[in-house]
Amino acid sequence: MDITTQKPAAPPAPGPAAPEDKRAARGATRPGDRIFLGLSRGSGIFVLVLMAAIAAFLTYRASLAISKDEANFFTSFEWNPTGVPPEFGIAVLAFGTIVSSIIAMVIAVPISVGIALFITHYAPRRLGGTVAYVIDLLAAVPSIVYGLWGAIVLVPHMDGLYGWLDDYLGWTGVFAWEGGPARSLLTVGILLALMILPIITNVSREVFRQVPRMHEEAALALGATRWEVIRMSVLPFGRSGVISASMLGLGRALGETMAVAMVLSPSFDISASLLDAGGGTFAQNIASKFNEATVMGQDALIASGMVLFVITLLVNGAARLIIARRKEYSGANA
């Protein structure tokens, strides 16, 4: 019996494009799309140009001041840009800014994470919504109000805490207290912790809400307790989000001005004890001295502002690197 082979049928020739395809092709080049693309691209370029302009301005004015500075700009404890010769440095300002920000982070981050976990995994829905609303209100309070509250309420009521720290931890030298007003870096750090707590809490809360429900249900099905679910599923998933939220809070603490200026008793001296009045920060020093400064004094303040600008960029860059290393924190792949 003869077996005849049949050739496969040739694919049909492409016909004319459907009207829907033509409209979709035209949609990619509509005037509205081109306008939106141009505005989006222009906005991005504008931000880059603005950052470059700020950096160029700060660098130029800072170079004018540093070139006339007779002291070491990074290690000197003096701040006398109007002297003959001018002498100024940022050692005290850098120490005060970093130390007060670290104190704020040590206090605020654990509390913020605890509040975020309580709202998302422990509290009833109505109570959680109320707590979240109060936290949102704290984020809307102006800095000047925090400063007034710190100067009028917080500072006079810190004596008890200072006395306790001196009695039990004064032997370390870091918490030694010889009396006097509580206008120190520790008080500033506590006030900053209250100010950055809403930022860290809100971001951490949103990150914890993105945890895939399947991860939690799988852990519960294996017999895990609620805390074990949080420890094994929620916290690992939201780790990078919490770190980036902490970086946002750190940026706020580094640049806070009015609240610090109203609480801190400024002096260009570094003390081993966090309870001693005195110290200073970049933002507080600029705010308190800029209006009365001469041209040379303004250039010196701008030079210190350039250092703060660089520190802030480094903090934001670190946050971006952390997010890039763990992109799955957003829950997009859940």
N, C-alpha and C positions, 0 to 999 in steps of 0.2 A: 504494500500500500504506500502510495506516494504521500509524503508529508510536505506540505507547502508551507513555507515560512512567510509570515506576514510582516511587513515592515511596520514599525510603530508609526502611528499617525503623527504627522508634523504638528507642532504647536500652532494654534491659531494665530494669525497675524494680529498684532496689536491694533485695536480699533481706535477711534478718536476718543480722547479723554472725556470723561464724564464732566458734566457741568460743575459737580461738587468739587472734583479735583482741580479744575481751572480756578474756581473761587478760592480754594485753599492755597494754590500757588500764588495767586495774586495777593492773598492775605499777608504773605510774608514781606511784601514790599509796599504795603499800603502807606499813605502819608502819615497816618497816626503812629504806625509802628516806627517809621523812620524818625519822627519827631521824638517819640519816647526813647528810642535808642540814643539819639543825640543828647537829650537832656540827661539821661543816666550816665553816659560816658563823660559829658561835661561836668557833672557833679563830682564824679570820681576824680577827674583831673583837677578840678578846683580845690578839692580837699588836699591833694598832694602839693599843689602849688602853694596853698595857704600854709601848710606845715613847713615847706621849704622856706617860705618868706619869714615865718616866725623864727625858724632856726638861723637864717641868715642875719636877721635883725639882732637876735640875742648874741650871736657870735661876734658881730661887728662891735656892738656896744660893750660887750664883755672884754674884747681884746683891747679896747681903748683904756679900760680901767686896769686890767691886769698888767698892761705894759708900764703903767706908772706906779704899780704897787711895790713898795720897798720890802714888804713882808712876804712870807710864803703863803700863797693864796689858799692852799689846801690844808695847811697845818697850823697856821697862826691863830691865836686866841684873840687878837686885837680886832677892833672894828672902828677905825678912825680914818675914813677916806678923805676927810677935809683937812687932815693934819699936814704938816710940812716936815718931812715928806709923808705922803699918804701911806697908811699901813692898815691892811684889813685882810681877814681870812675867814674861811667857812667851817673851821673845825668844830666850833661850838654849835653852829647851826646844823651841820650834818649829823652830829651826835644827837642833838635834841630831836631832830626830825625822825631819825631812824629808831631811836629808843622809844619815843612816845608811840610811834606806829607799831612797833613790835608788841608793846604792852597792850595796845588796842586789839591787835590781832589775837594774842593769846587769850584775851578775855572774850572777845566777840565771836570767834569762829566756833568754839564748842557750844556756846549758848545758841548761836544761830542754827547750827545743824540740829541740835536737840529740839528747838522750836519747830523747824521744818519737818522733822520726823514726827513730832507730836501732831502737827496739823494734818499730815498726809496719811499717817498709819495708826494713830492711836485715838485721836479725839473724835467724838461724834461729829457728824457733818455740820450741824448747826453751831456747835462750839468751835469747831475748826474754822468755820467761816468768820465767826466773830473775832477770833484771835488773829486771823489773817487780815481782817479789816483794821484792827488796831495797829498791827505792824505797818500796814500801808499808810496809816495816818502819821506814824512816827517818821516815815521816810519823807513826808511832806512838810515837816516842821523846819522852818528856816534856821540857818546856822546861828544867827544872832540870838534867837530864842534859846537855843542850847547854851550859848555863851552866858546869857543872863541867868539862866537856871544854874549853871555851873558856878558862877561867881557869887550868887546870892544864897543858894541852897547847898550845893555840893561841897564847896570849899569849907564853910564853917562846920560841917558835919563829918569831916574826914579825920578829926583829931582822935576819935576813938580807934579807928582802923590804924592810924599811924602809931598810936601808943601800943596797940597789940603787936604790930609788926616789929616795933622796936624792942618790946619785951622778949619776944620769942625768936626773932630772926635778926635782931640788931647786931649780934656777934659776927654776922657775915660782912658787915660794913655796907652792904647794898641797901639794907633797910634800917640803918641807924638814923635816929631822929633826935635832934637837940631842941625841939620845940619850934615855935614860930608858925606863921600861916602856912596852910597846905597848898601853896601855889607852886607845885613842883611838877616834874615830868610824870610822876605816877598819877596825879590828879588829872593831868591832861590826857594821859592814856586811857583812864577810865571814862572820861567824857567822850573821847573819840570812839571808844568801844560802843557807847550808846548810840553814837551817830551813824556808825557803819553797820550796826546790827540789822537794821531793816533791809539794807542792800543785800547782805549775804543771805539773810533768811528768805527773802523773796526769790532770789535766783535759785537757791538750793531747793526750795519748795517746788518750783517748777521742774527742776531736774528730777527730783524724786517721783514726781507724778508721771514722768515719762518711762519709768521702769516697766518693762513688759509684764503684763498680768500673768502670762504663762510661766514666767520665772518664779513668781511668788507662789502660784498655785502648785507648781511642781515641787517646790521646797516643802510646802505644807503637806502635800501628798506623801512625801517621804518621812513625815513625822516631825518636821522642824517646828520649833516654837516661834512665836512672833519675833522675838529678838534674834533668833538664828536666821529667820528669813531676812531681816534687815541686815544682819552682819554678812550673810553669804550672797544675797541677791541685790539688795537696795544700795548699800554703801559701795560695793565694787563697781556697780553700774554708774553711780553718780559721783565717783571720786573726782574725775577730771572737771566735772561741772562745779563741784564744791570748791575745788582749787581755783578755778577761773572766777567764781563768785568772790572768793577771798582776795584775789588780785584786784578786783573792782573795788572792794572795800579798802584795800591797802592804798590804792590810788586816791581815794577820797581822804583817807587819813593823812597821807603825805602832803596834800595840798590844802588842808583845812586852815583857814585864816582867822576869821573873827572870833570863833569860839575859843581858840587857843590864845589869842591876844587878850581876851577878857579874863582868862583864868590864870595864865602863867605870869610869874614875876620875872621879867627878862633880865638876864645878866650874861656877860661873855665870860663864863667860867664853867668848867666841867667838874662836877662833884661825883665822887664814887657812890654816894647814896642817892637813891631815887626819891627820897623823901625831903631832900633839901630844896628850899625854894631857889629858883634861878634856872638858867638855861635859856634856850631859844630854839626856834625853828625857822626854816627858810621863809615860809609864807607869813608867819607872825612878824618877822623882822622887816620884811618888805612893806607890809601893811602899816606898821607903826612908824616907819622912818621915811617913806617915800615922799610924802607931802612937804616935809621940811628939808629935804636933801638938796644939796647943790647939784650942779651938772655932774661933777665927779662922784658925788654920793649916789646919784641915780645910776650912773654907769656901774658902780660897785654893786648896788642892789640888783641891777639887771644881770650882772655876772653871777651872783648867787642864784638868781632865777633860772639862769641857763643850766646850772648844775641840777636844780630841781626838775627842770624840763627833761634832762637826760635820764634822771632816775625814773621819772614817770614813764618815759618811753621804754626803758628796760623792763619795768614791771609789766607794762602792756604786752611787750614782746614775749616775755616769759609766759604770760597767760595764753597767747596765741600758739606758742609752741606746745604747751600742754594740751590744748584742745586739738591741735593737729595730730598729736601722737595717739589720742584716743577719741576718734571721731564718733565712735559708736555710742558715746554717752547720751547723745540727743534722742536715742530711741528710734531713729529713722529706719533702722534695719529690723525693728521688732515685728 
